[in-house]
Amino acid sequence: MDVTPLECLSLQRIAEEALTNIVKHSHATVVQIRIYYENSALIMEVEDNGVGVDVDLVNQAGLGVGLRSMSGF
């Protein structure tokens, strides 16, 4: 499957936000980004060895604008 220009731009922006969050918050030393198609859906997975984040707690506190903007594409 071909990736459209809009999908490329979205992937770039999501990857930038993920990497920014990793640098700012996670103290990670290793980052892995995987991009692939599964069941006709374009998937990007970002994984690091950082300290982690409690997504529910961040959402309850009204924080995590970057996390919300990255989900659901």
Gaussian input, Z-matrix of N, CA and C with variables (Angstrom, degrees):
# hf/3-21g

backbone

0 1
 N
 C     1     B1
 C     2     B2     1     A1
 N     3     B3     2     A2     1     D1
 C     4     B4     3     A3     2     D2
 C     5     B5     4     A4     3     D3
 N     6     B6     5     A5     4     D4
 C     7     B7     6     A6     5     D5
 C     8     B8     7     A7     6     D6
 N     9     B9     8     A8     7     D7
 C    10    B10     9     A9     8     D8
 C    11    B11    10    A10     9     D9
 N    12    B12    11    A11    10    D10
 C    13    B13    12    A12    11    D11
 C    14    B14    13    A13    12    D12
 N    15    B15    14    A14    13    D13
 C    16    B16    15    A15    14    D14
 C    17    B17    16    A16    15    D15
 N    18    B18    17    A17    16    D16
 C    19    B19    18    A18    17    D17
 C    20    B20    19    A19    18    D18
 N    21    B21    20    A20    19    D19
 C    22    B22    21    A21    20    D20
 C    23    B23    22    A22    21    D21
 N    24    B24    23    A23    22    D22
 C    25    B25    24    A24    23    D23
 C    26    B26    25    A25    24    D24
 N    27    B27    26    A26    25    D25
 C    28    B28    27    A27    26    D26
 C    29    B29    28    A28    27    D27
 N    30    B30    29    A29    28    D28
 C    31    B31    30    A30    29    D29
 C    32    B32    31    A31    30    D30
 N    33    B33    32    A32    31    D31
 C    34    B34    33    A33    32    D32
 C    35    B35    34    A34    33    D33
 N    36    B36    35    A35    34    D34
 C    37    B37    36    A36    35    D35
 C    38    B38    37    A37    36    D36
 N    39    B39    38    A38    37    D37
 C    40    B40    39    A39    38    D38
 C    41    B41    40    A40    39    D39
 N    42    B42    41    A41    40    D40
 C    43    B43    42    A42    41    D41
 C    44    B44    43    A43    42    D42
 N    45    B45    44    A44    43    D43
 C    46    B46    45    A45    44    D44
 C    47    B47    46    A46    45    D45
 N    48    B48    47    A47    46    D46
 C    49    B49    48    A48    47    D47
 C    50    B50    49    A49    48    D48
 N    51    B51    50    A50    49    D49
 C    52    B52    51    A51    50    D50
 C    53    B53    52    A52    51    D51
 N    54    B54    53    A53    52    D52
 C    55    B55    54    A54    53    D53
 C    56    B56    55    A55    54    D54
 N    57    B57    56    A56    55    D55
 C    58    B58    57    A57    56    D56
 C    59    B59    58    A58    57    D57
 N    60    B60    59    A59    58    D58
 C    61    B61    60    A60    59    D59
 C    62    B62    61    A61    60    D60
 N    63    B63    62    A62    61    D61
 C    64    B64    63    A63    62    D62
 C    65    B65    64    A64    63    D63
 N    66    B66    65    A65    64    D64
 C    67    B67    66    A66    65    D65
 C    68    B68    67    A67    66    D66
 N    69    B69    68    A68    67    D67
 C    70    B70    69    A69    68    D68
 C    71    B71    70    A70    69    D69
 N    72    B72    71    A71    70    D70
 C    73    B73    72    A72    71    D71
 C    74    B74    73    A73    72    D72
 N    75    B75    74    A74    73    D73
 C    76    B76    75    A75    74    D74
 C    77    B77    76    A76    75    D75
 N    78    B78    77    A77    76    D76
 C    79    B79    78    A78    77    D77
 C    80    B80    79    A79    78    D78
 N    81    B81    80    A80    79    D79
 C    82    B82    81    A81    80    D80
 C    83    B83    82    A82    81    D81
 N    84    B84    83    A83    82    D82
 C    85    B85    84    A84    83    D83
 C    86    B86    85    A85    84    D84
 N    87    B87    86    A86    85    D85
 C    88    B88    87    A87    86    D86
 C    89    B89    88    A88    87    D87
 N    90    B90    89    A89    88    D88
 C    91    B91    90    A90    89    D89
 C    92    B92    91    A91    90    D90
 N    93    B93    92    A92    91    D91
 C    94    B94    93    A93    92    D92
 C    95    B95    94    A94    93    D93
 N    96    B96    95    A95    94    D94
 C    97    B97    96    A96    95    D95
 C    98    B98    97    A97    96    D96
 N    99    B99    98    A98    97    D97
 C   100   B100    99    A99    98    D98
 C   101   B101   100   A100    99    D99
 N   102   B102   101   A101   100   D100
 C   103   B103   102   A102   101   D101
 C   104   B104   103   A103   102   D102
 N   105   B105   104   A104   103   D103
 C   106   B106   105   A105   104   D104
 C   107   B107   106   A106   105   D105
 N   108   B108   107   A107   106   D106
 C   109   B109   108   A108   107   D107
 C   110   B110   109   A109   108   D108
 N   111   B111   110   A110   109   D109
 C   112   B112   111   A111   110   D110
 C   113   B113   112   A112   111   D111
 N   114   B114   113   A113   112   D112
 C   115   B115   114   A114   113   D113
 C   116   B116   115   A115   114   D114
 N   117   B117   116   A116   115   D115
 C   118   B118   117   A117   116   D116
 C   119   B119   118   A118   117   D117
 N   120   B120   119   A119   118   D118
 C   121   B121   120   A120   119   D119
 C   122   B122   121   A121   120   D120
 N   123   B123   122   A122   121   D121
 C   124   B124   123   A123   122   D122
 C   125   B125   124   A124   123   D123
 N   126   B126   125   A125   124   D124
 C   127   B127   126   A126   125   D125
 C   128   B128   127   A127   126   D126
 N   129   B129   128   A128   127   D127
 C   130   B130   129   A129   128   D128
 C   131   B131   130   A130   129   D129
 N   132   B132   131   A131   130   D130
 C   133   B133   132   A132   131   D131
 C   134   B134   133   A133   132   D132
 N   135   B135   134   A134   133   D133
 C   136   B136   135   A135   134   D134
 C   137   B137   136   A136   135   D135
 N   138   B138   137   A137   136   D136
 C   139   B139   138   A138   137   D137
 C   140   B140   139   A139   138   D138
 N   141   B141   140   A140   139   D139
 C   142   B142   141   A141   140   D140
 C   143   B143   142   A142   141   D141
 N   144   B144   143   A143   142   D142
 C   145   B145   144   A144   143   D143
 C   146   B146   145   A145   144   D144
 N   147   B147   146   A146   145   D145
 C   148   B148   147   A147   146   D146
 C   149   B149   148   A148   147   D147
 N   150   B150   149   A149   148   D148
 C   151   B151   150   A150   149   D149
 C   152   B152   151   A151   150   D150
 N   153   B153   152   A152   151   D151
 C   154   B154   153   A153   152   D152
 C   155   B155   154   A154   153   D153
 N   156   B156   155   A155   154   D154
 C   157   B157   156   A156   155   D155
 C   158   B158   157   A157   156   D156
 N   159   B159   158   A158   157   D157
 C   160   B160   159   A159   158   D158
 C   161   B161   160   A160   159   D159
 N   162   B162   161   A161   160   D160
 C   163   B163   162   A162   161   D161
 C   164   B164   163   A163   162   D162
 N   165   B165   164   A164   163   D163
 C   166   B166   165   A165   164   D164
 C   167   B167   166   A166   165   D165
 N   168   B168   167   A167   166   D166
 C   169   B169   168   A168   167   D167
 C   170   B170   169   A169   168   D168
 N   171   B171   170   A170   169   D169
 C   172   B172   171   A171   170   D170
 C   173   B173   172   A172   171   D171
 N   174   B174   173   A173   172   D172
 C   175   B175   174   A174   173   D173
 C   176   B176   175   A175   174   D174
 N   177   B177   176   A176   175   D175
 C   178   B178   177   A177   176   D176
 C   179   B179   178   A178   177   D177
 N   180   B180   179   A179   178   D178
 C   181   B181   180   A180   179   D179
 C   182   B182   181   A181   180   D180
 N   183   B183   182   A182   181   D181
 C   184   B184   183   A183   182   D182
 C   185   B185   184   A184   183   D183
 N   186   B186   185   A185   184   D184
 C   187   B187   186   A186   185   D185
 C   188   B188   187   A187   186   D186
 N   189   B189   188   A188   187   D187
 C   190   B190   189   A189   188   D188
 C   191   B191   190   A190   189   D189
 N   192   B192   191   A191   190   D190
 C   193   B193   192   A192   191   D191
 C   194   B194   193   A193   192   D192
 N   195   B195   194   A194   193   D193
 C   196   B196   195   A195   194   D194
 C   197   B197   196   A196   195   D195
 N   198   B198   197   A197   196   D196
 C   199   B199   198   A198   197   D197
 C   200   B200   199   A199   198   D198
 N   201   B201   200   A200   199   D199
 C   202   B202   201   A201   200   D200
 C   203   B203   202   A202   201   D201
 N   204   B204   203   A203   202   D202
 C   205   B205   204   A204   203   D203
 C   206   B206   205   A205   204   D204
 N   207   B207   206   A206   205   D205
 C   208   B208   207   A207   206   D206
 C   209   B209   208   A208   207   D207
 N   210   B210   209   A209   208   D208
 C   211   B211   210   A210   209   D209
 C   212   B212   211   A211   210   D210
 N   213   B213   212   A212   211   D211
 C   214   B214   213   A213   212   D212
 C   215   B215   214   A214   213   D213
 N   216   B216   215   A215   214   D214
 C   217   B217   216   A216   215   D215
 C   218   B218   217   A217   216   D216

   B1=1.4443
   B2=1.5257
   B3=1.2956
   B4=1.4592
   B5=1.5271
   B6=1.3221
   B7=1.4642
   B8=1.5265
   B9=1.3190
   B10=1.4616
   B11=1.5332
   B12=1.3359
   B13=1.4692
   B14=1.5341
   B15=1.3295
   B16=1.4671
   B17=1.5292
   B18=1.3279
   B19=1.4696
   B20=1.5279
   B21=1.3242
   B22=1.4756
   B23=1.5220
   B24=1.3122
   B25=1.4571
   B26=1.5271
   B27=1.3235
   B28=1.4646
   B29=1.5221
   B30=1.3198
   B31=1.4688
   B32=1.5204
   B33=1.3175
   B34=1.4586
   B35=1.5250
   B36=1.3164
   B37=1.4685
   B38=1.5237
   B39=1.3194
   B40=1.4657
   B41=1.5202
   B42=1.3364
   B43=1.4644
   B44=1.5285
   B45=1.3268
   B46=1.4691
   B47=1.5268
   B48=1.3282
   B49=1.4642
   B50=1.5230
   B51=1.3165
   B52=1.4649
   B53=1.5276
   B54=1.3162
   B55=1.4656
   B56=1.5256
   B57=1.3317
   B58=1.4685
   B59=1.5248
   B60=1.3499
   B61=1.4645
   B62=1.5238
   B63=1.3150
   B64=1.4652
   B65=1.5195
   B66=1.3227
   B67=1.4666
   B68=1.5228
   B69=1.3356
   B70=1.4670
   B71=1.5257
   B72=1.3297
   B73=1.4556
   B74=1.5259
   B75=1.3100
   B76=1.4617
   B77=1.5246
   B78=1.3183
   B79=1.4732
   B80=1.5308
   B81=1.3237
   B82=1.4611
   B83=1.5202
   B84=1.3055
   B85=1.4671
   B86=1.5230
   B87=1.3470
   B88=1.4606
   B89=1.5262
   B90=1.3320
   B91=1.4612
   B92=1.5243
   B93=1.3357
   B94=1.4607
   B95=1.5217
   B96=1.3400
   B97=1.4598
   B98=1.5222
   B99=1.3376
   B100=1.4586
   B101=1.5258
   B102=1.3272
   B103=1.4668
   B104=1.5244
   B105=1.3435
   B106=1.4586
   B107=1.5224
   B108=1.3282
   B109=1.4597
   B110=1.5205
   B111=1.3343
   B112=1.4589
   B113=1.5239
   B114=1.3147
   B115=1.4688
   B116=1.5330
   B117=1.3187
   B118=1.4682
   B119=1.5232
   B120=1.3192
   B121=1.4702
   B122=1.5300
   B123=1.3255
   B124=1.4502
   B125=1.5250
   B126=1.3197
   B127=1.4694
   B128=1.5244
   B129=1.3333
   B130=1.4670
   B131=1.5254
   B132=1.3142
   B133=1.4579
   B134=1.5220
   B135=1.3124
   B136=1.4568
   B137=1.5244
   B138=1.3076
   B139=1.4588
   B140=1.5185
   B141=1.3261
   B142=1.4602
   B143=1.5187
   B144=1.3124
   B145=1.4611
   B146=1.5295
   B147=1.3213
   B148=1.4594
   B149=1.5165
   B150=1.3352
   B151=1.4611
   B152=1.5229
   B153=1.3167
   B154=1.4596
   B155=1.5153
   B156=1.3342
   B157=1.4581
   B158=1.5244
   B159=1.3151
   B160=1.4561
   B161=1.5267
   B162=1.3222
   B163=1.4600
   B164=1.5222
   B165=1.3277
   B166=1.4700
   B167=1.5184
   B168=1.3217
   B169=1.4626
   B170=1.5263
   B171=1.3271
   B172=1.4618
   B173=1.5255
   B174=1.3319
   B175=1.4708
   B176=1.5246
   B177=1.3251
   B178=1.4648
   B179=1.5263
   B180=1.3235
   B181=1.4638
   B182=1.5293
   B183=1.3341
   B184=1.4630
   B185=1.5156
   B186=1.3069
   B187=1.4563
   B188=1.5230
   B189=1.3020
   B190=1.4530
   B191=1.5075
   B192=1.3051
   B193=1.4647
   B194=1.5224
   B195=1.3124
   B196=1.4719
   B197=1.5067
   B198=1.3262
   B199=1.4685
   B200=1.5140
   B201=1.3265
   B202=1.4726
   B203=1.5233
   B204=1.3224
   B205=1.4668
   B206=1.5197
   B207=1.3316
   B208=1.4669
   B209=1.5166
   B210=1.3130
   B211=1.4661
   B212=1.5222
   B213=1.3197
   B214=1.4517
   B215=1.5078
   B216=1.3006
   B217=1.4654
   B218=1.4975
   A1=109.35
   A2=114.96
   A3=120.22
   A4=109.72
   A5=115.78
   A6=122.01
   A7=107.45
   A8=116.60
   A9=120.77
   A10=110.07
   A11=116.76
   A12=119.33
   A13=112.47
   A14=117.57
   A15=120.61
   A16=110.97
   A17=116.52
   A18=119.86
   A19=110.68
   A20=116.87
   A21=120.54
   A22=111.18
   A23=116.61
   A24=120.81
   A25=110.60
   A26=117.21
   A27=120.68
   A28=111.00
   A29=117.14
   A30=120.87
   A31=111.45
   A32=116.58
   A33=120.83
   A34=110.51
   A35=116.66
   A36=120.54
   A37=111.78
   A38=116.67
   A39=119.75
   A40=110.39
   A41=116.76
   A42=120.14
   A43=110.98
   A44=117.03
   A45=120.47
   A46=111.29
   A47=116.86
   A48=121.03
   A49=110.71
   A50=116.55
   A51=120.38
   A52=111.02
   A53=116.86
   A54=120.38
   A55=111.68
   A56=117.17
   A57=120.76
   A58=110.18
   A59=116.74
   A60=120.53
   A61=111.64
   A62=116.79
   A63=120.73
   A64=110.27
   A65=116.61
   A66=120.60
   A67=110.96
   A68=116.80
   A69=121.11
   A70=113.55
   A71=116.84
   A72=119.12
   A73=116.62
   A74=119.43
   A75=119.01
   A76=115.62
   A77=117.48
   A78=121.28
   A79=111.41
   A80=116.95
   A81=122.19
   A82=111.07
   A83=114.95
   A84=121.76
   A85=111.58
   A86=116.63
   A87=121.98
   A88=108.18
   A89=116.52
   A90=122.64
   A91=107.70
   A92=115.34
   A93=120.16
   A94=108.13
   A95=116.54
   A96=122.34
   A97=107.56
   A98=115.61
   A99=121.84
   A100=108.18
   A101=115.86
   A102=122.06
   A103=107.01
   A104=115.67
   A105=119.61
   A106=109.84
   A107=115.24
   A108=121.55
   A109=108.87
   A110=115.31
   A111=121.22
   A112=107.52
   A113=116.59
   A114=121.60
   A115=111.22
   A116=116.35
   A117=124.28
   A118=114.08
   A119=118.06
   A120=121.81
   A121=108.69
   A122=115.59
   A123=121.54
   A124=107.73
   A125=117.01
   A126=122.84
   A127=109.44
   A128=116.03
   A129=121.06
   A130=107.23
   A131=116.22
   A132=122.24
   A133=108.27
   A134=116.27
   A135=121.94
   A136=106.87
   A137=116.29
   A138=121.32
   A139=108.94
   A140=116.13
   A141=119.84
   A142=109.28
   A143=115.99
   A144=120.73
   A145=111.23
   A146=115.96
   A147=121.30
   A148=113.45
   A149=115.04
   A150=121.95
   A151=113.48
   A152=118.89
   A153=121.71
   A154=112.09
   A155=114.33
   A156=121.10
   A157=108.14
   A158=116.57
   A159=122.27
   A160=106.97
   A161=116.95
   A162=122.81
   A163=110.79
   A164=118.21
   A165=120.68
   A166=111.19
   A167=117.52
   A168=121.61
   A169=111.14
   A170=116.76
   A171=121.49
   A172=110.06
   A173=117.09
   A174=121.06
   A175=111.35
   A176=117.63
   A177=121.45
   A178=111.34
   A179=116.49
   A180=121.00
   A181=112.32
   A182=116.69
   A183=119.89
   A184=112.89
   A185=116.54
   A186=121.47
   A187=108.24
   A188=116.68
   A189=120.36
   A190=114.75
   A191=117.84
   A192=120.70
   A193=109.90
   A194=117.12
   A195=120.91
   A196=111.99
   A197=116.73
   A198=119.96
   A199=110.83
   A200=116.81
   A201=119.64
   A202=111.26
   A203=116.76
   A204=119.11
   A205=111.92
   A206=117.30
   A207=120.35
   A208=113.13
   A209=118.66
   A210=120.26
   A211=110.68
   A212=114.64
   A213=119.96
   A214=116.59
   A215=119.02
   A216=119.53
   A217=110.06
   D1=142.84
   D2=177.38
   D3=-88.24
   D4=143.56
   D5=176.03
   D6=-92.31
   D7=129.85
   D8=-178.79
   D9=-77.02
   D10=160.23
   D11=176.18
   D12=-57.22
   D13=-38.46
   D14=178.98
   D15=-65.27
   D16=-40.35
   D17=177.02
   D18=-64.21
   D19=-40.70
   D20=177.35
   D21=-60.74
   D22=-44.56
   D23=179.35
   D24=-64.05
   D25=-43.36
   D26=177.98
   D27=-62.25
   D28=-44.87
   D29=177.81
   D30=-59.98
   D31=-42.19
   D32=179.66
   D33=-61.28
   D34=-47.33
   D35=-177.59
   D36=-66.73
   D37=-39.19
   D38=177.66
   D39=-66.01
   D40=-43.04
   D41=178.64
   D42=-63.07
   D43=-41.13
   D44=177.98
   D45=-61.01
   D46=-44.72
   D47=179.63
   D48=-64.76
   D49=-42.93
   D50=178.66
   D51=-61.90
   D52=-45.95
   D53=-179.81
   D54=-66.56
   D55=-37.23
   D56=175.94
   D57=-60.93
   D58=-46.14
   D59=178.51
   D60=-62.32
   D61=-39.38
   D62=179.33
   D63=-62.88
   D64=-46.53
   D65=-179.67
   D66=-63.72
   D67=-43.61
   D68=-176.34
   D69=-71.71
   D70=-37.94
   D71=-164.44
   D72=-121.73
   D73=-27.86
   D74=-165.05
   D75=-92.48
   D76=-22.57
   D77=-175.17
   D78=59.68
   D79=30.31
   D80=-178.40
   D81=-73.35
   D82=151.83
   D83=173.80
   D84=-112.93
   D85=-12.16
   D86=179.62
   D87=-136.72
   D88=133.10
   D89=176.58
   D90=-131.06
   D91=137.89
   D92=177.29
   D93=-130.80
   D94=129.51
   D95=176.62
   D96=-118.86
   D97=127.14
   D98=178.08
   D99=-121.08
   D100=133.62
   D101=177.63
   D102=-126.85
   D103=127.76
   D104=-177.80
   D105=-159.21
   D106=165.44
   D107=173.21
   D108=-98.44
   D109=140.22
   D110=173.71
   D111=-143.82
   D112=122.34
   D113=-178.62
   D114=50.72
   D115=47.71
   D116=178.57
   D117=65.85
   D118=12.55
   D119=177.03
   D120=-110.21
   D121=136.99
   D122=175.99
   D123=-84.10
   D124=123.11
   D125=-174.59
   D126=-117.96
   D127=135.53
   D128=170.02
   D129=-122.95
   D130=127.05
   D131=175.91
   D132=-115.69
   D133=132.40
   D134=177.37
   D135=-120.16
   D136=126.46
   D137=-178.12
   D138=-133.95
   D139=139.98
   D140=175.25
   D141=-140.58
   D142=171.99
   D143=-179.81
   D144=-103.77
   D145=30.58
   D146=-177.81
   D147=-81.50
   D148=-169.14
   D149=-172.47
   D150=-75.05
   D151=-14.74
   D152=177.55
   D153=87.71
   D154=173.27
   D155=-179.16
   D156=-145.90
   D157=141.27
   D158=174.36
   D159=-90.32
   D160=96.73
   D161=-173.57
   D162=-60.26
   D163=-42.17
   D164=179.83
   D165=-61.33
   D166=-43.10
   D167=179.40
   D168=-64.26
   D169=-42.62
   D170=178.56
   D171=-61.81
   D172=-44.11
   D173=179.98
   D174=-65.49
   D175=-41.30
   D176=179.70
   D177=-63.91
   D178=-32.74
   D179=-179.31
   D180=-80.74
   D181=-4.77
   D182=179.76
   D183=78.05
   D184=16.57
   D185=178.52
   D186=-100.42
   D187=-170.94
   D188=173.32
   D189=78.21
   D190=36.19
   D191=177.28
   D192=-56.51
   D193=-41.46
   D194=179.25
   D195=-63.38
   D196=-40.68
   D197=178.19
   D198=-63.40
   D199=-43.19
   D200=179.42
   D201=-65.90
   D202=-38.65
   D203=-177.52
   D204=-69.25
   D205=-23.50
   D206=-178.88
   D207=-85.67
   D208=-19.15
   D209=-175.04
   D210=-90.08
   D211=151.68
   D212=172.17
   D213=84.99
   D214=12.46
   D215=177.68
   D216=-78.05

